[in-house]
Amino acid sequence: MRLEINTVLINLLSVRAGGQITRAKAFLSRIRRYDPSSKLIVLRATYTPDFADYSALGVEFVTVEFPFEHFLALQRMAWEQFFLPRLLPRLEVDVYISFGHHLPSTFPNAVYSLIGVSNLAPFSKAAWNSEGYAIRSRMFLQRQAILSSVKRASKVLALSKTCKEILVRNGVDDENIFVSPNGVEQKLCQGSSNNRLPPAYTIDRSYILYVSHFHRYKNHLRLIDAFSLLPESTRSAFKLVLVGEPFNRKYYREVLARVASKEQHQAPLKRPAGFFSHS
């Protein structure tokens, strides 16, 4: 049966940093190629990056303001649980899209739902074993919330085959999942005429770049250890450059300490210095 689509609501309340922003912008910039006529509404928070440029594509915005600066994830989930179901009929939404892994238990069956899954940390034994009790408890709740959401969703978007396999092993219907990996922007493949870094981050040789915010499950420590095992000729020819926001400050300090330890004995790594962008 063909789905009649008049209004699509895209939930970007969870979009704050990193790949979430990249995926959201790429999705909004392309959606009109495949759906030129539906009414598109973006649900955003006051902290969500500015997507005003997409208004020219006929995208409308609904902004949600949360009262507290902390516990934003809990506030978002509570809002989606109690207020989102009331908003859907008012906006006459036919299709609901969210890349935030969460579909509230109060979500109406009459609305077609597409839920994206990209965070596999709650399903990783290595990530689980590397964290303390508090983080493990949160990961357990995340795991349960993800599985509950995708089992009720109309369709599930997995960003890798591994992601799909993990969801299927946990009881999600194989036929409800489709895989769409992250792509690479063509303009990035073509290079840039303005690729200079700020003076504080000048790199004097070829380098290996790892771009990821500092969370323990991102495995910076393992990468540093692996780099230190490379032949001396390789380590002298290349620097290892880590770029990201230190969201987990304790883990970030551990990364700095590991870099300092390796620098005492081997060719230097580029000391991570938080997030920076090309200028």
Residue pairs with C-beta under 8 A, 6 or more apart in sequence:
3 94
3 95
3 112
4 94
5 35
5 38
5 94
5 95
6 38
6 39
6 92
6 94
7 38
7 39
7 41
7 91
7 92
7 93
7 94
7 95
8 35
8 38
8 39
8 40
8 41
8 93
8 94
8 95
8 96
8 97
9 41
9 42
9 43
9 88
9 91
9 93
9 95
9 96
9 97
10 27
10 28
10 40
10 41
10 42
10 43
10 97
10 98
11 43
11 80
11 84
11 96
11 97
11 98
11 99
11 100
12 24
12 42
12 43
12 44
12 45
12 48
12 51
12 99
13 43
13 44
13 45
13 48
13 64
13 76
13 79
13 80
13 100
14 20
14 73
14 76
14 98
14 99
14 100
14 101
14 102
15 21
15 24
15 44
15 48
15 49
15 99
15 100
16 47
16 48
16 49
17 213
17 245
18 212
18 213
18 244
18 245
19 118
19 182
20 99
21 49
22 182
23 99
23 116
23 118
23 182
24 51
24 99
25 51
26 183
26 185
28 42
28 51
28 54
28 57
28 59
29 54
29 57
31 40
31 57
32 57
32 58
38 95
39 58
39 60
40 57
40 58
40 59
40 60
41 59
41 60
41 61
41 62
41 91
41 93
42 51
42 54
42 59
42 60
42 61
42 62
43 62
43 64
44 51
44 61
44 62
44 63
44 64
45 63
45 64
45 65
45 66
45 72
45 76
46 63
46 64
46 65
46 66
47 72
51 59
51 61
52 61
55 61
62 87
62 91
64 79
66 72
66 75
66 76
66 79
67 75
68 75
76 100
77 102
77 104
77 145
80 102
80 104
81 104
81 105
81 106
82 106
84 104
84 106
84 107
85 104
85 106
85 107
85 108
87 93
88 96
88 108
88 111
89 108
93 111
94 111
94 112
95 111
95 112
95 113
95 114
96 107
96 111
96 112
96 113
96 114
97 113
97 114
97 116
98 113
98 114
98 115
98 116
99 116
99 118
99 157
100 116
101 115
101 116
101 117
101 118
101 119
101 142
101 145
101 146
101 149
101 150
102 115
102 145
102 146
102 149
103 113
103 115
103 148
103 149
103 150
103 152
103 153
105 148
105 152
107 113
107 152
112 154
112 155
113 152
113 153
113 154
113 155
114 153
114 154
114 155
114 156
114 157
115 149
115 150
115 153
115 155
115 156
115 157
116 156
116 157
116 158
116 159
117 146
117 150
117 156
117 157
117 158
117 159
117 163
117 167
118 159
118 163
119 142
119 146
120 162
120 163
120 166
121 127
121 139
121 142
121 215
121 217
122 128
122 139
122 140
122 142
122 143
122 146
123 143
123 166
123 170
124 217
126 217
126 219
127 139
127 216
127 217
128 136
128 139
130 216
130 217
131 139
131 216
131 217
135 216
147 167
147 170
147 171
147 172
150 156
150 167
150 172
150 176
150 177
151 171
151 172
151 173
153 176
154 176
155 176
155 177
155 178
156 167
156 172
156 176
156 177
156 178
157 177
157 178
157 179
157 180
158 164
158 167
158 177
158 178
158 179
158 180
159 179
159 180
159 181
159 182
160 179
160 181
161 179
163 179
164 174
164 177
164 179
167 177
168 174
168 177
192 278
194 278
195 278
196 278
196 279
197 203
197 276
197 278
197 279
198 276
198 279
200 273
200 276
201 273
201 276
203 239
203 241
203 270
205 237
205 238
205 239
206 237
206 238
206 239
207 238
207 239
207 240
207 241
207 270
208 227
208 238
208 239
208 240
208 241
209 241
209 243
210 220
210 223
210 240
210 241
210 242
210 243
211 243
211 244
212 218
212 220
212 242
212 243
212 244
213 244
213 245
213 246
213 247
213 275
214 220
214 244
214 245
214 246
214 247
214 248
214 251
214 252
214 255
214 272
215 247
215 248
215 251
216 248
216 251
218 244
220 242
220 251
220 255
220 272
221 254
221 255
221 258
223 240
223 242
224 240
224 255
224 258
224 259
224 262
224 269
225 258
227 235
227 240
227 262
227 269
228 235
228 262
228 266
232 266
232 267
235 266
235 267
236 267
239 268
239 269
239 270
240 269
240 270
241 269
241 270
242 255
242 269
242 270
242 272
243 272
243 275
243 276
244 272
244 274
244 275
245 274
245 275
246 252
246 272
246 274
252 272
255 272
256 271
256 272
259 269
259 271
259 272
260 271
262 269
263 269
263 271
